[in-house]
Amino acid sequence: MASSLLMGFKVSPFSTPISLKTHPFQIQPHSFNIQTKSTLHHNNNNHSYSLVADTDIHQNDSLLQPIIEQDKNLNFNTTTTTNVSEENDDEEEDLAPLWNDGYGTKTIQDFIAEAKEKNKVDNGGPPSWFSPNDCGPPLKNSPTLLFLPGIDGTGLGLTLHHKALGKAFHVRCLHIPVQDRTPFEGLVKLVEEAVKLEHASSPKKPIYLVGDSIGGSLALAVAARNPTIDLVLILVNPGDPVKLASVNIGNSLPPVKRFEQLSYNLATLLPSLHELENIILPKDTLLWKLKLMKSAASYANAHLRSVKAEVLVLARTDKIFGFSGKDNMFPSVDEAQRLVQSLQNCKFRNFKDSGHYLLLEDGVGLLSIIRGTCMYRRSRRRDLVGDFIPPSLREFRYAMDEVTGLFRSATGAAMFSTLEDGKIVEGLSGVPDKGPVLFVGYHMLMGIDLIPIVDRFLSEKGIMIRGLAYPDLFAELGETLSPKFSIVDWGKIHGAVPVTAANIFKLFSKQSHVLLFPGGVREALHFKGEEYKLIWPNQPEFVRMAARFGATIVPFGTVGEDDIVDMLLDYNDLMKIPIVNDYVREKSQNTNKFRDESSGEVANRNLFAPVVLPKIIPGRFYYLFGKPVKTEGMDNLLKDKDAANKLYLEIKSQVKENIDYLLKKREEDPYRNLINRKIYETFNPSETDQTPTFKP
């Protein structure tokens, strides 16, 4: 049956009937109640809205499309006359590493300017949805994200994040006019109907609700009322003027220049904030919003136990649980602690020195947070391989400069590779560009060898390394390590996935460059006297998996841990200390035993992070990627266990030879210690060239 979609949604003067291309997926009026009438109070007058549908709907299209507000006076998407099928033609399958996420191109000033314009053209109507122009088109099969604003009601709280989020989501923002007096129950019904429409259109996709301040209570209420719909909630405790003014200041600027730019931004920002408060929060509106917040909090608190959705809480805290200790608008430390403990499936991240306008402040982008906490997915099932979005250029630079910059500077990694003829050369020219490729090597103490690998491959070859990581880092253990957005989260943004056979299979299927440490956590948390000892399992499974896909195996060696830290206490030492040993024993028992106990010493789970002392003068990291081993055409490895084991032992031997080579050759490096490297860099400044090392 061919029919059309007719929606009269009286939340905008621009609501227009739309004819969509017919598709086999149908929603019958009697089976999905979208003809709804509710009473919304506005300026003491009653307004009603209704939805009428008799249509064939494509599962990948968004039913929110026809109810998006058209605003010709602002930079918002005019989607009331858009053909959805034409939008889908522009959707990309994947993003290349180091893509442009647009973060920093807009600032708090843009938010203020757009809020002013939005207020000027407000026609006094009830709440409505709009789609920002800089939000798309997203990747193919992307889910929908509905933004529920905070006390300002503008719906512009994601201004700094529009371009990035627009690559991963169909973004829709709720606008609540200044003079609107819709009660909380009316707002809940409004959002709930949008959620139900979107779910009917794409029942296999999650729907994201990003709630800022009071919008968080709104999101919780909708989730509590719709436990069977797959919802993902991002609750943001929305300021520190310094953070707001810092968003467009480059980290690479000298301190004096940064201070000058910051001073200028603050001088122009502070008056604007005061002016903005008068525009979007006049006294009568503020009083209404405070009353609305009380109603929202009461409703949400009474229904927390009914929330089945995934929840991520973002805030600035002084305590391990709780919201902004620096937020002067709404003290909520105890409230947030109760929230995190009450919800069934909740993650928490705090952000130091942030305030009430967290989404408008300098720092980590919202899409980065969602991906770093493994909350991004395009279907009901989480797929860290299929749904992976590579790091943007901004994320890469931030991680390498702000998060790991000091470490990278201290270790000064020197890398070598081996050509097809066996010649060792400086750099990565001997590493295959075409995947699938499996890098197999020694895991240095506490996994400190990962950062330079990801850095160098992305910056020099544009290759995204997919590291196979300890599964517990993606489970409860990873969540209890720190409530901060940590280096573990940044590792996930930069390609880390749990080491499982299924993930290796998927990565090879996508022609990826995969990084595997066969010694795993046992090797990374080795004991005293085990430096550079290969502690590998007995089974050659990675060889057989590589052969199945014709992957190229690159054995590599790494050295330098003994030049960076001294191990003071290992697991065995800690177990001899009363009280401490009970704590270590408990933590060791809680780790996942994901390896077969018959796998040899690598299966030893009596492990704990050692106590180390950094060297006063650090040395240097060295990497040697050996001659590539091609498994294409070696189908015999799949059935012949002896042949597979032989190749396995050869690769293990090559890794050991690479380590021995580096241990010997580093003695010839005149820039092995940090002081010599820094002296060289002072007199030979360069943003691209590496400090020289030994001649291979």
FENCOR-V288144 format. One record per pair of residues at least 12 apart in sequence whose ideal C-beta (glycine too) atoms are under 8 Angstrom apart, sorted by the first residue. I is the first residue (numbers start at 0). GAP is how many residues later the second one is. Records with the same first field share a line. If there is no record, write none. Layout:
I=GAP  GAP
This chain:
0=21  25  55
1=20  54
2=19  51  52  53
3=13  14  15  16  18  50  51
4=13  14  15  48  49  50  52  58  61
5=12  46  47  48  49
6=44  45  46  59  60
7=42  43  44
8=40  41  42  57  58
9=37  38  39  40  116
10=38  56  58  114  115  116  117  118  179
11=55  57  58  113  116
12=110  112
13=55  56  57  66
14=52  65
15=50  54  64  65
17=47  48  62  63
19=35  37  38  41  46  63  64  65
20=37  62  63  64
21=34
22=33  34  35  36  38
23=32
24=31  32  33  34
25=29  30  31
26=26  28  30  173
28=23  24  25
31=21  164  168
33=17  18  19  159  162  163  166
34=15  16  17  18
35=14  15  153  157
36=12  13
37=148  151  152
38=147
39=86  87  142  146  150
40=140  141  142  145
41=82  83  84  137  138  139  140
42=81  136  138
43=137
46=78  79
48=77  141
50=16  142  146
56=143  144
57=26  27  143
58=142  143  144  145
59=28  81  142
60=23  24  27  140
61=22  82  108  136  139  140
62=134  135  137  138
63=65  80  106  108  130  133  134
64=14  17  19
65=14
66=62  127  130
67=12  61  62  63  104
68=59  60  61  106
70=47  50  59
72=44  47  48
73=40  43  44  47
74=39  57  58  59
75=54  55  56  57
76=53  54  55  56  58  59
78=52
86=49  50
87=52
89=47
90=46  47  48  49  51
91=45  47  48
92=46  47
93=45
94=44  72  294  295
95=294  366
96=293  294  299  361  365  366  367
97=292  293  294  295  298  360  364
98=68  291  293  294
99=63  292  293  294
100=62  63  66  264  266  291  292  293  294
101=32  60  61  62
102=57  58  60  61  262  289  291
103=143  144  290
104=58  143
105=53  54  56
106=53  140  141  158
107=52  136  137  139  161  164  165  249  252
108=159  160  163
109=49
110=45  46  48  49  249
111=160  161  163  164
113=40  42  45
114=37  39  41  161  164  165
115=160  163
117=36  37  38  57
118=35  59  160  161
121=55  56  57
122=54
123=53  55  56
124=52  55
125=51  54  56
126=47  48  49  50  53  55  60  63
127=46  47
128=17  43  44  45  46  65
129=25  42  43  45
130=39  40  41  42
131=26  27  30  34  39  41
133=28  29  32
134=27  28  30  31  34  36
135=30  31  34  35
136=29
137=28  29  30  31  32
138=28  29  250
140=64  237  238
141=26  27  28  236
142=26  27  59  62  63  64  65  234  235
143=25  26  27  28  54  58  61  63  64
144=20  24  25  26  27  62  63  64  65
145=26  27  28  45  48  49  52  61  62  63  64
146=24  25  26  27  63  65  68
147=26  43  61  62  63  64  67  68  70  71
148=24  25  26  27  63  65  66
149=62  63  64  65  86  88
150=62  63  87  130  138  142
151=128  129
152=22  23  24  25  27  127  136
153=21  22  126
154=18  19  20  21
155=17
156=55  81  202  203
157=13  15  52  201  208
158=201
159=87  199  200  205
160=198  204  205  206
163=201  202  203  204  228
164=201  202
166=200  222
167=199  202  208  221
168=39
171=22
173=16  17  41
177=101  102  103  104  107
178=106
180=107
182=109  112
183=33  34  37  108  111  112  115
184=114
186=31
187=30  33  34  37  111
190=18  27  28  31
191=30  33  34
194=12  14  27  31  34  36
195=30  33
198=30  31
203=175  176
204=25  173  174
205=24  25  26  171  172  173  174
206=22  23  24  25
207=23  24  25  26
208=13  14  22  23  24  25
209=24  26  156
210=22  23  24  25
211=24  26  147
212=23  24  25  80  117  143
213=75  78  79  82
214=21
215=17  19  20  21  84
216=76  79  80  82  83
217=78
218=14  16
219=13  15  80  83  84  87
220=75  78  79  82
222=84  85  86  88
223=76  79  80  82  83
224=78  81
226=79  80  81  82
229=79  150
230=78  79
231=77  78  79  80  143  145
232=74  76  77  78  79
233=78  80  132  135  136  141
234=76  77  78  79  104
235=78  79  122  123
236=76  77  78  79  86  87  90  93  95  99  119  121
237=89  118  119  120  121
238=115  116  117  118  119  121  122
239=86  113  114  115  121
240=25  28  29  32
241=20  24
242=110  111  112  118  119  120
243=25  29  113  116  117  118
244=17  20  21  24  117
245=16  19  115  116
246=113  114  115
247=17
248=12  13  16  113
250=146  147  150  151
251=149
303=35  38  39
304=37  39
306=36  37
307=36  37
308=36
309=35  37  65
310=32  34  35  36
311=34  35  36  37  57  58  61  63
312=23  26  27  33  34  35  36
313=35  36  37  44  55
314=21  33  34  35  36  39  43
315=34  35  36  37  38  39  42
316=16  19  33  166
317=15
318=14  18
319=163
320=15  16  19  20  27  162
321=12  13  14  15
322=12  13
323=30  31  32  34
325=27  28  29
326=28  29
327=27  28
328=27
329=26
346=26  28  132
347=135
348=20  24  134  135  136  140
349=133  134  135
350=12  13  133  134
351=132
363=34  121
364=29  30
366=22
367=27  125
368=116  120
370=18  121  122
371=113  117  118  120  121
372=116  119
373=100  118
375=13
382=123
383=90  108  113  114  119
384=81  112  118  121  122  125
385=120
387=78  107  109
389=74  105
390=67  102  103  104
394=98  99
395=62  63  98
398=91  94  95
399=55
402=84  87
403=47  51  83  86
406=41  44
407=43  44  47
409=154  208  264
410=37  41  149  153  207  209  210
411=208  209  259  262  265  278  279
412=39  42  43  147  207  208  209  210
413=12  206  207  208  209  255  276  277  279  280
414=12  13  37  41  207  208  209  210
415=206  207  208  209  280
416=12  13  14  207  208
417=12  206  207  208  209  210
418=208
419=207  208
421=205
423=200  237  272
424=271
425=267  270
426=33
427=28  29  32  33  197
429=195  197  198
430=26  30  32  123  194  197
431=120  122  196
432=28  30
433=77
434=75  76  77  78  116
435=71  72  74  75  76  77  78  110  113  114  115  116
436=75  76  77  114  115  116  117  191
437=70  76  78  104  108  113  114  115  116
438=14  26  74  75  76  77  115  117  186
439=76  77  78  102  113  114  115  116  211  215
440=76  114  115  116  117  214  217
441=75  77  81  90  92  114  115  116  213  217
442=74  76  77  80  81
443=80  114  115  116  117
444=79  80  81  86  116  120  122  165  167
445=78  79  163  164  166
446=77
447=113  116
448=109  111  112  172  174
449=17  41  65
451=169  171
452=12  14  62  170
453=13  40  41
456=56
457=36
462=50
463=31  48  49
464=29  30  48  49  50
465=29  30  31  41  46  47  48  49
466=24  27  28  29  30  47  48
467=28  29  30  31  35  36  46  47  48  49
468=22  27  28  29  30
469=28  29  50  51
470=27  28  29  121  123
471=119  120
472=15  18  23  25
473=18  23  24
474=117
476=113  114  115
498=17  21  95
499=94
500=40  44
503=12  38  41
504=40
507=37  38  40  41  43
508=40
513=37
515=26
517=16  18  19  24  84  134
518=15  16  17  83
519=75  82
520=86
521=13  79  80  81  82  85
522=12  13  79
524=46  82  83  84  85
525=44
526=43  44  45
527=39  42  44  45
530=30  31
531=27  127  131
533=118  121  122
534=66  67
535=64  66  116
536=58  62  63  65  66
537=60  61  62
538=57  60
539=101  104  105  107  108  109
541=106
542=88  94  101  102  104  105  108
543=93  94  100
545=85
546=84  87  88  90  91  97
547=90
549=80  81  82  83
550=80
551=76  77  78  79  80
552=75  76  78  98
553=71  72  74  75
554=70  71  74  96  97  99  100  103
555=67  68  69  70  99  102
556=66  67  69  98  99  100  101  102  103  104  105
557=63  64  65  66  101  104
558=62  63  100  103  104  107
559=59  60  61  62
561=57
562=52  55  56  57  58  109
563=50  51  54  55  57
564=47  48  49  50
565=46  47  49
566=43  44  45
567=42  43  44  45
568=41  42
569=40
570=13  35  36  37  39
572=38
573=34  36  37
583=24
586=21
587=17  18  19  20
590=14  16
592=12
616=56  57  58
617=55  56
618=47  53  54  55
619=46  49  51  52  53  54  57  73
621=40  43  44  71
622=39
623=34  37  38
624=33
625=28  29  31  32
626=27
628=18  21  22
630=16
633=13
664=29  31
665=28
667=26  27
668=24  25
669=22
670=20  21  22
676=14
679=12
